[in-house]
Amino acid sequence: MASLQKHILILGAGITGLSTALSLLTSPTTKNHKITILASHVPGDLSPEYTSPWAGGHWRSHVGLSDSDAENRTWDEKTYKTWTRWLKEGDGLGGQGETMEEREKRMGLGFRTCHYFWGKDGEETKGLDGSGIWFRDVVKDFGILDLETGTEGGVPKGAIMGMRYKSVCFDPPRHLEYLFERVKGLGARLVKTRVDTSSGLEGGVKDAKRQAGVEGIDIFAFINCSGLSARHFLPPEEEGKLFPVRGQTILVKGEAEKMMTYVGIPGNPDEEMLYVVPRPGSGTAILGGCKQINNFSTEVDEELNRRIIEGVKKHKLCEELRDKETGEFEILSYQVGFRPGRKGGARVEVERDGGVGEGKVDGTWVVHSYGHAGAGYQGSVGCAERVVELVASLDGESV
Ligand SMILES: Cc1cc2nc3c(=O)[nH]c(=O)nc-3n(C[C@H](O)[C@H](O)[C@H](O)COP(=O)(O)OP(=O)(O)OC[C@H]3O[C@@H](n4cnc5c(N)ncnc54)[C@H](O)[C@@H]3O)c2cc1C
């Protein structure tokens, strides 16, 4: 049952902030609440401080089989299932007779076959039979590829194991716009502004209230979806846990037929891998990439571009996108983005130290959801639902 209307502020309009807003506005326990999003960057903007537009991206859970990963598995599974439902059944907004093609374009999501190869042994390749992959029973059409015969398509040189499944790929700029339109349609208010966090979390909460024009009004919760910027206003111990994981990608013309990934490539540093991800409905695809820990360089590394292009060609990851005569890709742009890494994984919890011996900060509950590293999209729906649970659980608490 929905509770009495409360006012909630969300800091951030990346995939985390927008998914959280959507979940709050559609969940039975919170759908009556007033939502105000405060963000310096919103869909359509590009900045190194705004990770979401730079994602690849596709659903490929990186979570393991251990008990400590259970919550992340839930987030990823819920997201896969929700995206599948939106694509198959629609979201009620597409109008009668909307085709799958139109729906993919509108949502910036698409179902495609994914082939994923490993060149080195690890937890996931144990037994070489898929038993190391937790999501084998969650995704559609999971199977282990026959590397000998290569009957399902090309096998990159040096691969020791390959899996195939139906994944959901996304066009990040389009998917962000889609969520943005949905939450605005449901009544969320946007204040495009930089919240002054120079004096810490409490100062940030106060400034957010001032800028939202709600000073003196009872604000029930402040949800921190600020990505890597959380390091600017949290205590030193928490700040020290946050780090960038640099990614560099190449946007090319044409939508690849499949998602293709090759990791642990013999002779390559572990921080470099190869992937091809079609961006559904956009007529483009992304080639990548790298995961460079603690590298904050915004410069495009030309040498890395060359290695990505040469690697994708060498391993024949998307031959259909190469020009028939020249053999080249039509390159549209190069980009760099910073995944919001956090030691110990994403922080999704209620702040329990308001600084004055109580949980609230300036009289408002704070719920954190940041540090989602390379999984902010693929866990977005499930994680947002967790935030809703946390907000709902605070309803009965007094401090
Ligand atoms: C190359 C690359 C490939 C990736 N591929 C995938 C993939 O395949 N699958 C996947 O799931 N993920 C992928 N990711 C990771 C994913 O992009 C991130 O996990 C996700 O975008 C993080 O989103 P966020 O909303 O938490 O943070 P952000 O997108 O950074 O948003 C932060 C928001 O907070 C706002 N903000 C912060 N501080 C303030 C302030 N003081 N005042 C006002 N506003 C503020 C910002 O303006 C912004 O709106 C990839 C990332 C990269 C770089």
The ligand as a Gaussian input file, in Angstrom:
#p B3LYP/6-31G(d) Opt

LIG

0 1
 C       33.664000       2.465000     -21.632000
 C       32.603000       2.051000     -20.653000
 C       31.855000       0.909000     -20.890000
 C       30.863000       0.512000     -19.992000
 N       30.107000      -0.580000     -20.289000
 C       29.126000      -0.968000     -19.438000
 C       28.316000      -2.100000     -19.731000
 O       28.469000      -2.744000     -20.767000
 N       27.357000      -2.456000     -18.828000
 C       27.146000      -1.743000     -17.673000
 O       26.264000      -2.100000     -16.900000
 N       27.904000      -0.661000     -17.382000
 C       28.893000      -0.265000     -18.221000
 N       29.675000       0.805000     -17.904000
 C       29.546000       1.402000     -16.560000
 C       28.406000       2.400000     -16.442000
 O       28.515000       3.346000     -17.468000
 C       28.464000       3.073000     -15.055000
 O       28.406000       2.093000     -14.038000
 C       27.293000       4.031000     -14.867000
 O       27.189000       4.913000     -15.952000
 C       27.405000       4.842000     -13.577000
 O       26.276000       5.672000     -13.548000
 P       25.924000       6.634000     -12.345000
 O       24.571000       7.160000     -12.624000
 O       26.150000       5.939000     -11.051000
 O       27.008000       7.816000     -12.437000
 P       27.103000       9.001000     -13.520000
 O       26.614000       8.578000     -14.836000
 O       28.495000       9.523000     -13.454000
 O       26.103000      10.109000     -12.988000
 C       26.414000      10.922000     -11.883000
 C       25.376000      12.031000     -11.802000
 O       25.585000      12.771000     -10.599000
 C       25.607000      14.153000     -10.908000
 N       26.376000      14.857000      -9.869000
 C       27.478000      14.435000      -9.200000
 N       27.857000      15.370000      -8.296000
 C       26.980000      16.393000      -8.405000
 C       26.831000      17.655000      -7.749000
 N       27.649000      18.062000      -6.775000
 N       25.800000      18.456000      -8.111000
 C       24.928000      18.075000      -9.076000
 N       25.033000      16.896000      -9.744000
 C       26.039000      16.070000      -9.401000
 C       26.213000      14.210000     -12.304000
 O       25.938000      15.459000     -12.932000
 C       25.470000      13.040000     -12.950000
 O       24.173000      13.455000     -13.336000
 C       30.651000       1.260000     -18.797000
 C       31.382000       2.426000     -18.571000
 C       32.351000       2.822000     -19.479000
 C       33.117000       4.092000     -19.219000

